[in-house]
């Protein structure tokens, strides 16, 4: 038999045998393709959507890496160890790519061709140095692979644990329903808005987020330039960009830092320590279209650059550190407070110390002081895309922080008050500014992972963040560790202190987690190497407890939109079997439906409460009038429904969508609610109910009907404005801050509820304190009035109902 086979091979020849084998396999592929195509058309497979997303991501990352490589080598003239160079180049390159997308927007180049041209032209521009660099990388990796030892059983288990964590995170990315709440009204919504406008533009309503650091939105803007794509594809592409950054930050960046802290660590598995912090598997600390994980990309490069610049105060390294700090700062304010202040302060202290030492030795001190100056200058220049744009668009580089000193636009009459007491003091999670608040902040340094700092509806009081970093800190006194470990521990605690004092939601700590994970790995490895079997067994027990405790976190069904993203993915992947080829791409249906009913060239006002204003998908330029997030619209000062209409037309608004019907979040004034909802009731034309809200057209024609400026407040406690008859325009007082109860004297006072109710015949509007009328409302009210809107409890006031006198012909 063997001799026969040899004779056949000799007659046919190896080439002909290979060709025959190829034809057999191709025929099998075609046959199998024809069979499966009849059940599930190949062109409708979901795999093409994800393959396209990965192709786009890889092109962007390759172009970004090439850009970063050129900048680090040529602009900064630095030669770093290969792995350190690679992670630094990628962070610098992604930041550079964001700036390029921003510049394209400034020149109004957000058109379909830009989606292809921007990354491809950049890749072509850096192709030669990038090709040379990658050839060198291949040679280094080839040599390293020949010397790499076999993985131990423990290392294999750790690698499997890490791969499982990555797989769980990626599964959720497959569905756009995984995208978080904030991304649907900020990160991705802003990207969609820029694309609809054709470029970066000032927010006519003074939307504060458009002026805040938000450079991850420019990454998503590139994704939303996808020509001819569904909202599904654009959201999935944007989510894949974030996941890819999380992937490289975890798998490649983290081992480089750990190896600087603990020599001879195997990078093939040590990155798995990242998943000892299981909070990343749960909404809203997960990879879900936000900015926190994009910001985390800068943590390790900043740390490595800081180590070097503190050693030699090299101005080139200081400039690079300034650039990296700028990249972190422009991603998000909470990323900035995590990653920028400590390195800046450490560099300044080291420079002052070096300058003092130089003076004592009779040497010039100026060279030592150059590093922090170069750092500051580089950071200032690199952040100019934000502050210079803000100055041109709004008259304030840090809009609206400088309202006391500069002439801002837009900036309404009550904007300064709203910004201070509604936004800064009302929207931030911060302790009180007293001794008790300080003590609470200090205690958070040790308790932050044990006492959840998150919305209670997500995981209640169950700690899911991960506590090994804190629990291993005492080992600093038991084992010898690299001095850089101490530096990182100090940095992390300064960041935690600042985080808790400013805005302490758990998800914001994701920007700092690569440093926490690296320190955790360093301490665990140091303990393992320095300890005997009993201590090692105890260490394994502690780590095992954390792994088991966090083992079910991924399955908590607490996602705001998806409830359970894995379940959403299962439904999505089974949609082909169910022949739901179009239905499966449905996402943000409510707002897509609203946008589809508005003519091209329109501008849509969205009057939505903060709890449900994730308006991504309208497909038309939008204006948000939420009182705590914009500073150019003030309905309470409009004077009449005609004033509301006039202001909307000044903003170019052609249509308004008001949802949900007859409900207000209470963050604005009573006058604002009365005037806006009266306009929505009588001034909007072509009103119709769409997706649970009112959609109507804002006309150019003035409202000529007279407006009766009379409102009656019916209450029984101090949780509402004082009882009596007011002009509507006198009720412009906001429900928070020191002036929340500073109402002018009523035109007609009412000492009791009964006395106030007797004024119902002379008023046009009635404001009821709801808790006072739970059992029975005045008969006159029910007969002559209709409910205009219900205000939620907010600030100093409990729930209020606003009623308007019925118009002729109404029921």
C-alpha angles and dihedrals in degrees: 000000000000091000090051092052091050091051091050092050089049093052098043098037129218095271095052090045090052092049091049091050090050092051092049091051093045091049090051090050092050092046094049090044091054091050097049092040089065090058101037117009108240094223089060096054114126090223090080091059092053094041089053091049092051092046090054092046093050092050091050093046092047092050091045093049091050091051092049092047092054093046095049094045101038110019094043097025091221128149111197131177109282099255093042090048091050097053093041092049092050094050092046091045096051089049089049091050090052089053091050091052088048092051090049087055093049088056090047094244098141096130131130095263090057089067090066103026100052100059095032095050090046091049090050092049093055098033098105099051090037092053091050091048094049091050088056090047091053092053092049093047091048091055092045093050091055091054097041113116123227116272115257122230091259092050091050090052091049091048091050090049091052094046089050090053092049091047093052092050092048095049090064092050090064092077125057088213085077091068109115129245097254093050090057094059102024123017102032095022090058090048090052091048093052091050092049090053092046093239148005112314140170117268106247092205094047095249100193096212092062087063097043124085105284108145093144084070088067090058087052091045089063088052091050090054087071102132119236092355128141121244084251092061095044093051092046092049091050091048090050090054090056092045092050090053090048089049096053092040090055104036101034109018099046098055091051091058094043090053089055089054098041118023123226096022114156106243092199093080111009092088088071088080085082089077093056081084098068095182087091088070094059135070125288101016090052130100097277111139099288133120105247096087091044088055091048088065089077097051099083097039090049091050094049092045090048091053090056099041092050088054100052107006088225107181091218091057090044089054090050090049089052091052092050091047089051090052090053093044094051092051096065139327092244090052088050094054090048100049111022115048099056097049090046092050093044091052092049093049092047091049092050090048092049092046091052091049091049092052092050088053092048094250127129113272096203097088091056092052094050095078098067091043092052090045091053094045093049091048091048093051094043092051093048093099087070105036096038091048090049092050091052095042101038108012092246127085090211099031121227100005095083097053092122092061108027138052103249127198125231099022120139127212095264096033096104091053093045092049094051102041104021101037110024097033099026105043101039123087099226136142122246117282096244140081092285091052091049091051090049090052092049091049089053089068088075102023104043093103096043098049109051117231099200143096107297092227090066103060105335113219094333111123110230103154097093125254107205093103091060096038093053096048094092088063087073085080094047105048136037113252137180114276088239089066089061090048092052092046090054091046093050093051093048087051092049091049092051092044093053093045094049111031117336111196114143096234091064089065090067088086089061097040098093088062093045091049092049093051091046090052092047093051094045092048092046091051092047093051095045100042139077128237098281092053091044090051090051090049091051089048092053093047091045091052091053091048094049093043091053094041095099098040093096091060099054105122098218105117110135094226108015099033087200114022093191089057089050090052092050090052091047095050092046092051091090091058089048091049091236093143097156103023091063092066093059111123131150087011095167095060095037088056092050093048092049090061095056121086120245113270093034128131117217127212113211113203098187137147118248091246094066110017098113090132100172112144105039090121091212132088109273140200120208117206099186104145097223097050105042133048105193103071123069112169092175090067095045092096096214142007086271088058089054092050092047092051092050092051090049086058091050093247113161100171137024131208114197117190143210094019116245098002131111129185089225096232092120130060127280089245090054092053094046095048097043096044092045087054090048089050100046110009105050114089128213090022116187138161111254125172092342095310141082119265118189145151124259107222133211091223114097121242105250099180112110118255118222105215097204129118131172122210114212112190145135106202144036090266090087137041115285116281118262148078117302141171107256090235090058089064094071091112113126120232097237139056129037094310097054092112099032098111121157117250111281119251088236120020125214118201095192140025090252092052090050092050090056088065093062094098091062100044131086096201133031125203112201126194096226098213089058094056104037093117102040137357123211111275090228089058095051093046102043104026140057126208111261101182142335117228120213119229110276134166113323096356133074124216115315132191120211117205128188129203111261117256121232111282096021120124 
